[in-house]
Amino acid sequence: MSTTHQQPTPMDIRPARIEDAAGVAKLLDQLGYDRTVEMVRRAIRASASDPESTILVAFMADKQIAGCLQMVFTRRLAEGDRGEIASLVVDADRRGKGVGARLVQAAVDRLRAQGVANLRVRCNVKRERAHRFYERCGFRRAKTQTVFDRPLSPGEWPSTTD
């Protein structure tokens, strides 16, 4: 009886370049993030010059962007230093083919090389499939929290007096 093992899908992972912006914007749109190509270009430019942020892109044999991941280094008074996955998106047609796991491993490898000992990811409570993915990648649920946003431009939200 012979056992066949599925070979890893050939894939290249590298830091994002400006010319990747359209492909990354398309991926972000698949998860409902309304980011224009120009917004993504600015983010790639900013990340390229920021030692605490890296955007990685994954390509398969067809040379199309199959996924992207942004990792950031955070320094928090109460929690200490850690890496954090700020974004991870895999093309809908490529999910389940190891793209996300390879991007996570690339982030882990880079952070370990920098001496970072912990990696965190935050995931929308509605993305149950993503929760299972992260658990398969070795993450454990640490806490549940409520996230608050506040625009800093005057007049965006009504002021409160409470």
N, C-alpha and C positions, 0 to 999 in steps of 0.2 A: 504494500500500500504506500503510495507516494503522497507526500504532503506538499502542497505548493504554498509558498508564502508570497503575499502581495509585495511587490517591490515598491519602495517609496517613489512617488511621482517626481520626475526630474523638475527641479525648481531652482530658480535663482532668487536670492534675496539681497537687496542692496538699499542704501539710503536713497530717499526720493530725490528726484531732480525736477527742475522747473518744467521740463517737457512731460512729466508725469501728471501734471495738474488736471488735465481733462479726464484722464482715467480715474484718478482718485476722486474727483468731484462726482463722477458717475457712480462710483461705489457708495459714497456717502449718501447720495440720493436714494439708493436702494433701501437704506434704513430710515429714510424720512428726514435726513438732514439737508436743509436747503442752503447749500454752499455753492456759490458760483465758481467758475474756473479761476477767475481773478482772485477770489478770496482764498482759494486753495494755493494758488501761486504765492500769495503773500505769506501764507502759513509755512509753505516749504522754504521760502527764502528766510523767514525768521528762524525756523528750526535749524537750518543749515549753519546759522551764525550763533546759535545758542547751545553751549555745551551741556545744558540740562534738558535738552529736548532732541529726540531723534524720530524721524518718520521713516519707516521702512516700507518698501514695496516688494511684493512677490510676483514673479513672472513664471509662467509655465512654458512649455515648448512652443506654443503659438505666439509668444512674445507679448501677449496681452496682460495687463495688470490683473492678477487674480485676487489680490488682497493687499491691504495696507494696515499698518500698526503705528501708532504714535506712542512712544514711551517718554516719560518725563521723570526727572529726579526731583523729589520733594524733600524739604527739610522742615520738620514740624517740631515745635517746642515740646509738645506733650507726647508725640509718637516717635520722634527721632527721624533719621534719614531712611528713605526708601525709594524704590522705583515704583512708578505707577503706569499702568496701561491707560492712556487717556482716550484712545480710540483703537478699535480693531474691527475691520470690515472685510468680509470675504465675498467675492462675487457670488450671487445667488446660484449660478450654474456650476460653481466650483466648490460649494459647501460639501463637507463630508469626504473631501479628497486629501486632507492633511495640510491644506494651506494655512489655516488658522493655527494649528498646532506648531507648524514650522516657524511661523512668525513669532509666536510666543516663545519658542525655544531660542530663536535668534535674540529676542529681547533679554531673556534670562542669561544667555552667554555674554552679551555685551555688558549687562549690569554686574555680573560676577567678575568680569575682567576689570571693572572699575572699583571693585571692593564693596559693592552694595549687597547687603545680606537679605533683603526682603523685597518682594514685588506684590503690589496690590492692584486690583482691578475693581471698578465699580460698574454695576450692571443694572439696568432698569428692571424693576420687579416683574414687568410683563414679559421679559425675554427669557422664558423658562428653558428653551433649548440652549441658549447661550450659557445659562447657569450650569447645565449638565456638562457642556463643553469645558468650561473653566474647571469644574471639579475633576474631569478626566485629565486635565493638564496639571493637576496637583494643587490647585487652589482649594482652600477651605473657607466656608462662610465665616466671617468674623463678626459682623454686626449688621443691623438694619438701621437705617437712619432716614430722616426726612431732609430733603435738600431745599434750600431757600435761595432765590435769586433776587438781586436788586439792581435795576438799571441805574447807571450813574449819570445819565443825561437828564437834565431838568425837564419836568413835565411829562415824562414817559408814563408814569403811573400816578394815579391821584395820591395826594399826600393824605396821611392819616393823623389824627390828633389823639388817638387812644394811647 
